């Protein structure tokens, strides 16, 4: 059997075994239900735009301009980082199994190189498919053309990164002369780009009246269409042009250049004679040792970064405080989702500045105040999923927690406290910013209610976040098999469905718990409104927060008893 046929057989059997294993998992109810929900969600999200034809929905000018600019800049950034960042060795990674079975086999170096390049191109195709399903339908009226163009672009970028790593390794082998040549060329390219940008800005200076509607968008379009920037952005435009083609004729017009770039990069990789076997073996051995070390420390526990100590843990005191102290210094996935939320908010503001009406930015206070309030409210929704320094982090160690000389209520309360404190502190910071800057103070209708509403949200939002955290931790105790450990990377449509079910369950249970608090707040706030007016809002918010805290306290007591009866080994045997 030839090497190519053996590789095709290996890949076919691997995908077949993976599919069989995924289908076998559907025999378990939680995976079957998760798969059904995941498929329904994916169809509702992308199915109609991909499989239902004849919609005729076009792409707006602002969306297309932003997509073109962002893709071109990202392509240029990828090309530049391929020569500046990273290790100076061939960027070909082999697994320990591939090293063990392929390297001693009667296989030529070129055949091994073709094998890895083909795998890399297939991975680029899968990435292009994901980009088409989740991004392409918003930026291109032809999703199929977007997929073909994205596959060509990502494949070319992969080959360019591989070729650049080969050239860098070759230059390093030449000693100081090679390093001098590399950094001289990089410096000259950066100087040329800077000179081109400065020359263009002299011809197209920054507009004087930036508050005029869409003036920055027009200025940006003039700058990008100038001869100098067009030459600088040509590599990026040549790669993204097929993906953003509006018709089949445009795609066919851009296709020859993209195919030529792909073929040239493939030939470039094959032409550079750089030995990659030694670095591949060393990399595979290093990854194997790292996996073994993680396994010896308990691979399921994940990687925990220890931060600064929030307070001194004394030898005497309440024992559950030790759990709170432990979780506060374990910065594991602490607020990662909120960082992404803030990044999206800032990105949206920049997009509005560049493509929209910049008069919104004439008064910074009018922008930052509502933005801070919006982030604080969003934290109450996404915060329980982002702050995970609680039972979800200690899921692999539930048996160890149960062995501690603590009651179930103490363990659950202490585990819940760390995430609640950090989430509440972040919400208070955002609310204080919005209170200091003022929300709606320039509106005659909203101005009288600005401060009372923000003061009412100060106790309500942390209580709402605490309720969401309680529901997430209750799922760990009541349904531990449904909650994967942080170090476990659950994949597949069934895993997506399980996350959706968990999210929906969290929202439903939190909403049901919010109803009694809302009723109590209404009963207290409405009579007070006739007496003190709008200042009844903070009092009603305080009463609602107290009701939520009381519900969570009662739930912690009930959940503590369930935690004491929890048998993790039985749950694991049911999953086996």
N, C-alpha and C positions, 0 to 999 in steps of 0.2 A: 504494500500500500504506500502510495506517495505521501509526502509530508502535507501537501495541500488537502488531499482526501482525508488524512488523519485529523487535521485541524477541523475540517468541515464536520466530520463525524463527532469529534469532541464537543464542538459548539452545539450541534443539533441535540446530542444526548444531554448536555448540560441544561439547555433551555427546556427540553422535554421533562427532565427530572424536576426542574424547578416548577414547571406548570403542574405536574402531577402532585407535587408536595403542596402547592397552593390549593389545588382542588381537594386533596385529602383533608386539609384543614377546615374546609367548609362543612365537614361532618359535625363539627362542634357548633353548637347553636350561636355562640357569641361571634364566631368568625362568619357564619352564614348571614346572620343579621347585619353585621358590619359590612359585608360585601354587598348586600342588597341596598343598604343606605348609601354606601360609597358610589355604587353604579348610578343610583338615582340622582345623587348630587352632581356627579360628573356630567351626566346627560343634561341636567337642568342648567349647568354652568356653561358647557361647551358643545353639547350635542346638537342643539338646534342650529347654531351658527356654522357648524362644520358639515352636518349631514343634511340639513334642510336648505335647499337652494332657492334662489329666486327672491331673496330678501332685498337685494339691491341697496343695502345701506352703505353709504360711502363713509369716508374718513374725513374729519374736519381738517381745515388747513392748520390750525394750531396743533392738533395731535400729530399730524404728519411732520410739521417742522420740528417739533420736539423729538419725535422718534428719529428723524434723520440726524439731527444734531447729536443726540445722546448715543446713538449707535456708532456714528463716525468717531466721536471722541473716545468711546470705549474701545473701538478697534485700534485707534492710534495708541491709546494707553497700553493695550495688550502688546502691541508691537514694540513699544519702547521698553516695557518691563521685561520683555524676553531678552533684552540685551543688557539691562542694568541690574535687575534683581535676580535672586535665586543662586543656587550653587553652580559652580563652574564644572559641571560634569554632564554627560549625556542624560537627557530627560527621558530615559526609557526605564520603566520599572517592571520587574518580573517578580512574580510570586515565588515562594519557596518551592512549590510544586513544579512550576515551570522551569526553575533553575535545575531542580533535581532530575527531571525527565527529558527536558529539551536540550539542555546544554551538552550532556554526554552523548546524545543521539547523533546519528550521521546526518546532521542538518547543517547546511552552510550558513555563514554569517548573514548573507543577503536574504536567505529564506527566513531567518529569525527576525530580521529587520522588517521584511514584508509582513510577517505575522503581527508584530506589535503595531505597525502603522495601520494595518487593516482594522485591528481592534480599536485603535484610537479614532479612526474615521467612523466606525460604527457607533462609538460613544458620542461623537459629535453629531451624528444623525439622530440619536435618541434625545440629545439636548435640544436639537432644532425642533423635534416633534413636541417636546414639552413647551418650548418657547412659542410654537405656533398655537398650541391649544390654549395657553393662558395669556399670551401677549399679542400674538400675531393678528388675532381677530379684531383687536382694537386699533391696530396701526396699519392694517392693509385690507383692502376690499377683497383680495383673492388669497384665502388661507393656504391653498395648495401651492401657489407660486411663492408665498412667503416661506413655506417649509422647504421647498427646493433651494431657494436662495439662501436661507439660513443654514441649511446643511452644507452648501458650498462654502459659505463664509466661515463657519465654525471649523470645517475640515481644513481650510487654508490656514486659519489661525493656529490650529493644532500642529500642522506641518511646519509652520514658520517657527513656533516655539521649539520644536524638536531640532530643526536645522540651526537655529540660533544657539541652542545648548551645545550642539556638535562643534560649531565654529568657536564658541567660547572655550570649550575643552581643548580644542586644537591650539588656540592662542595661549592658553595657560601652559600647555606642554612646551611652548617656545620660550618660556621664561619671561624676563622683564620686557623684552622686545614685544612680545605678544600683548601683554597688558597695556603697554604704551600705545600700541596701534589701536586697540579696542577703545580705550577711553578717549583717545584723540578723535576718533571718528564719532563717538557719541557726543563729545563736546562740540564738534563742528556742526552736527545736526541740530543740537539744541540752540546754538548761536544763530543758525540759519532760520530756525522757526521764530526765535525772538526778534530777529531783524525784520522778518516778514510781517510779524504782528505789529511792530512799532511803525513800520512804513505804511501799513494799511490804516492804522489809527490816525496818522497824519492826514490822510486823504479823507477818511470818514471819522471825524472826531466824535466824542461822546455828545449826545444831544443836550442842548441847553435846557429845554423844558421837558424833563422826564415825567412830569405829571400828566402830560397829554396822553390820551388813550392810544395804546398800541404803538407808541413812538419807539419804544425799545425793540419791539418785534421787527419793525421796519428797518431800524438801524442794524440789527443783528443780521437781517437778510442781506443788506447791502454789503456788510463786512464779509460774510461768508461767500458771496458771489464775486468778490474782488479777485483779480488774477493771482495774487500771492496766496491768500488762504485757500483758493481753489486748488493750487498746486500742492499745498501742504496736506489738505484733506483728501487728495485724490486717492491714496490707498484705501482709506476708509470708505469713500464713496463708491469705489469700484467693487468693494466687497459687499456693501449693504444695498447697492442699487437693485440687484435681482430680487432681493427679499421685499423691497418696497415698490416693486413694479405694479403699476395700476392696471395693466392689461397684458394679454399674452404676447402681443407684438413688442411691447416694451421689454418684457422678460427675455424674449429671443434676441433682442438687440443688445442687452447687457450680458447674455449668457456666454458668448465666446471669450470675452475678457476674463470672466470669473473662472471658466474652465482652464484658460491659459495660465492664470495665476496658480490654480490648484496643481496642474501638471508640472509647472515650473518648480514649485516648492517640493513636490514629490521627487522630481529629478535632483533637486538640490540636496535633499536628505540622503539620497542614495549615492550622490557624488562625493560627499564628505566622508573620507575614510578615517573614522575615529573609533578606536576599540571601546566597546560599551560593556563587554562581558564582565570585567572586573568590578566596575561600579555597580552593575546589576546584581552580582552575587553579594557584594558588600551591603547594598541596600536591602536585599531580601533577608540577609542574616540579621541586620539591625532591626527590621520590622518584626522578625520572629522573636528576637530577644525582648523587644518591648511588649509584645503580646504575652510572652511568658511571665514577665515581671508584673504586668497588670493582673494576670491570672493568679499569681502567688499572693498579691495583695487583696485579691477578691475582685475579679473583673466586673462583677455586677454592681459593685459599689460606685463605679464611675470615677471621674476625676474631679476632685474638690479643691478649689483654690482657697487657701486660708488667708483671710484678710486681717485687718487691724483688730485688736481686742477691744470690744465696746466698753467693758468694765471689768474690774478685777473680780475673779471668782474666789470667794473666801472658802475656807475649809468647812465652816459651819454655816448653816442656813437652810432654806427650803430646798430639798433635793431636786425638784423639778426645774429650778433656776439653772441647773447645770445643762439641761437639754436646751433651754432658751439660749444660753451662752454659746453652746456648741453650734447651734443653727445660725446664730448671728455672725459667727466668724467663718462659716462655710459659704463662700460666695459661689454657689453652683447655680448657673442659669438665673442669677439674681437680676431680674429686670431686663432680660434680653429682649423680650417682646416690647417693653416700654421704650427701649432705646430705638427699636425699629419704628415704633409709632412716632416718636419725636423726629426721627429722620424723615419719615414720610410727610410729616407736617411741614418741616423746613423745606423739603423738596417741593411740596405743593405750593408753598409761599413763593419760592424762587421761580417756579413755572408761571405762576400768576403774574409775577413781576416782569418776566421776560415776554410772555405771550399775551398778557391781559391788560387790563386797565390799571396803570400804575398809580392812579389817584387813590387807590386803596391804601397805598403806602405813604401817603402824604403825612399822616400822623401816626408815628410808630406806636404810641400808646393805644390808639384805637385798634391796632392789629394785635399787639402782644397781650393785651388784657383778655379779650375773648379767646385767644389761642390758649392761654394758660388755663382758663376755665374749661375749655373743651378737653384739654389733656387730662385735667383732674377728673372730669366726668368719665372719660374713656378709661382711665385707670380702674374705675370701679367695675368695668366690664372685662377688660383684658388683663388687669392686674392679678386676679386669682390664678390665671394660667401662666403668667410670667414669673411671679414670685413663688418658687417651689422649694424653699428651705423649710420643709415640714415633713409630714409622713410620706409624701411622694419621693422625697430625696432618700429617706430611710426605708423605703419599701423592701430592699433586699435584707434589711436588718430587723424586720419586725419581730422575729423570734428573740433577738438580743434585747429589744426594747421590752418585750413581755417578761423577760427574766429579771429586769430591774426591780428593786424593792419599792415600787411605786404603784399606785392604783391606776386603773385605766383612765380615769378622769384626769389625773395629774399628767400622764404622758400625753394624752390628746391635747389638753390645754396648753402645755408647754410647747409642743410641736407646732400648734397653731399660732402661738403668740409671736414667734420670730417673723413669719411672713406678714402677719397683721401689722406689726409695729413698723416694719420697713415700708410696706405699702401705704399705711396711714401717714407716715412721715412724708413720703413723696407727694401724696395728695395735698397735705397741708401746705407744703412749699408752693405748689401750683396755685392753690387757693389764696395764699398770702400775696403772691405776685399779682393775681387778678384783682385782689382787693386794693392793693397799693396803686395799681395803674388805673383802676376804675373800669367797670364794664357797663357800657351803655350810658355813661355819665353825660355824653354829648347829645343824647336823645331826651327830649323833654318828657316823653312818656315813660321811658325805662329808668331814667335817672333816680327817681325816688325809691325804686325797688332794687337798685344795684347792690348797695351794701347789705340790706336785710337778706336778700336771697343768697349772697355769698356766705354770710354768717350762718344761715340755715344749712347750707351744704357742708360746712366744716364738720359737724358731728355726723351728718347723714352719710356722706360718701365713705369715710372710713368704716362706718358700721355696715354699709352695703358691701364693701370689699371684704370685710370680715365674714359676712354671710356667704359670699361666694367661695372664700377659702374654706369655710366649714363644709360646704357641699363637696368640694374637691377632695378634702381629707376623709369625709364620710364614705366616698366611693372607694378609697383605699382600704378602709376597714370592712365595709360591707361587701364590696366586689373587688378584692385584690387581684383576681385573675384578669380583670378588664383594664387595669392600669399598668402599663409597662414601666419598668424602671428607667431612670433617666439615661443610663448607659446602654439600654437596649434600643436598637433602631428598628422599630416595627415598620415594615414596608408592605406595600400591596394595597389594593383597593379596600380590602377588609379592614386594614389598620386605619385608613382614612375614614371609613364608616364608623368605626369604634370611637374615634376622636369626635366625630360629629355627634354621635349619640351622647357621649359624655358632656359635650358642650351644651346640647339642647337640654339634657337632664339638669345640668347645673342652672341654666337660665330659668327653666320651669320651676324647679324647687326654690330658687332664690325669689322668683316672682310670687310664689305662693306664700313664702315667709314674709314678703314685703307687704302683703295685703293687711294683716293685723296691725302692723306698724303704721300703715297709711290711715287705717280707720281710727286708731288712737290719736294720731296727729290731727286728723280732721275734727274729731270731737273736742280736742283741746284748742286747736287753732281758730276754729270758726267763731266760738264765743269771744275769744280774745281779740279777734279782728274788729269787732264792733266797739272795743274799748281802746286799744292801742294802735289799731290800723295795721299798716304794713310791718310793724315791728313784732307782730305776732308770728311772723315766719320763722325767726330764730328759735322762739320758744317751741313752736310746732316741730321744727327740725330736731331740737334737743329731745323732745318726747318720743319722736319716731326712732331716733337713734337708741334711746334707752330701751324701747320695745324690741328693737333688733338685737341689742346686746343681751337682753333677757332671754330671747329665743335661742340665741347661740349658746348661752350658758346652760340652758336646759338641754339643748342638743348635745353639748359636750358631755354632760352627765350621762345621758342615754348612750352616746357613742362610746364612752369609757367602759360601760358594761359589755358592749359588744366587742370591744377590743380585748377585754379580759377573756372572753370565750373564743377568740379567734384561733383557729388552727391552720397555720400557714402550710404545714406539710400536707394536710388534707386537700387544700386548694391546689397545691402543686401536683398531687397525685391525680386529681380530677382532670388536670390539663395534659397529663402524660398520655 
